[in-house]
Amino acid sequence: MARPTATFLDEPAAQLAPEPVNWPFKVETLSEILGQEDEPLDVVIGDKGEGAILTRDGKGGIAAGTGLGKTNTALRLSRCLCEGSPFLGYPIPTPHTVLYLALEGSPRALHRRLRKIWAGADSDAIARFLFAHGTLNLADAGDFDRLDEWLYGMHPDVLIIDPLRDAHPWDENSSSEMAELTKLLDVIIRRHECAIIFCHHDRKRPPFTRQDTGTDRVRGSTALTGWLTFCLTIDREPGNIKDRFVFTWAKTRDAEELLPPLVVDFQRDTLDFAIVEGAAIGGKVSDDAILTAIFQNGGSMRGTALIQGFVHGAGASERTTRERLRALVNVGRLIQYMAPADMKTQAKSYRLPDEEQLEVDL
């Protein structure tokens, strides 16, 4: 089977018949459109209203930095899809069959995660989950054809690729190369009538950048991020609480309204996420962001400038920023001192230790 390619109409417009046979477009008058009722969405994940987070032909992404739980989130979502149970509080009206392609990680570690996540699940839900661990190159015709045959045999409602970067050889910052990738993913969606969700990485952001930056924060060209119908991003909660995260719906094309971000606690014993009701969400102040800001300022920085940078540039609270600075000083990753010019005001400054300077530089 040859690798699928897009088909284009090359004939000049003057040579086309007035009523082309098998023309894929239906021309309608505005009166006809206004007189019709909207077709219902084929909802996979609902938005608690008449819209959807994911439809049967949807294209979703779960994006986060390294170690922030993309795989745990995707695996937990898989169980919810197979059970027809809510995901992060959003309804999944009917159970679905899921094919999960794990392209990184050891089989042992993945199997241990699966045992925790699927503990107590009923046999019908378990039977709907299909798992494969290996390699995949969508740019290779042989790999694409083998995946195509798998999908014809398994008939999944949702295909999950974890992570996307291991499924192709192309430059994710190139619009033309990402257009090649999304064409192939669209072929899969059309041929097999399944939704696709992939795990992906955030791009590195400079210091003093607001947390809520939509899909601009997701690594790759707009040919990829614009293709998505939903994108869920994950950050550490800006406070000092272990295993607390912020889940943000950075994009939800088919939802009726904007969906609010969620603060969640990660439960390591079950690899589940519990929503923290009423939790306030501030700007992100990570240790790396603070260290990078000081490094880019030459290795030292006045505390007032640093704090105001995060307060006004990243939407963080002054209290949160001061707490992170104190924590970094306490563990020796920052050195607090007072510059001679600040003796009268007692303003504090911060500098990187030599080993921290080297680590950031690398």
Secondary structure, DSSP 8 states (H G I E B T S, - for coil): ----------S-GGGS-SS-TT-S-----HHHHHTS------EEEE-SSSSEEEETT-EEEEEE-TTSSHHHHHHHHHHHHHHT--BTTB---S---EEEEE-SS-HHHHHHHHHHHTTT--HHHHHTEEEEES---TTSHHHHHHHHHHHHHH--SEEEEE-GGGG--S-TT-HHHHHHHHHHHHHHHHHHT-EEEEEEEB----SS--S--GGGGBSS-HHHHTT-SEEEEEEE-SSS-TTEEEEEEEEETT-SS----EEEEEETTTTEEEE-TT--------HHHHHHHHHHTTSEEEHHHHHHHHHHHH---HHHHHHHHHHHHHTTSSEEE--GGGTTTT--EEE--HHHHHHHH-
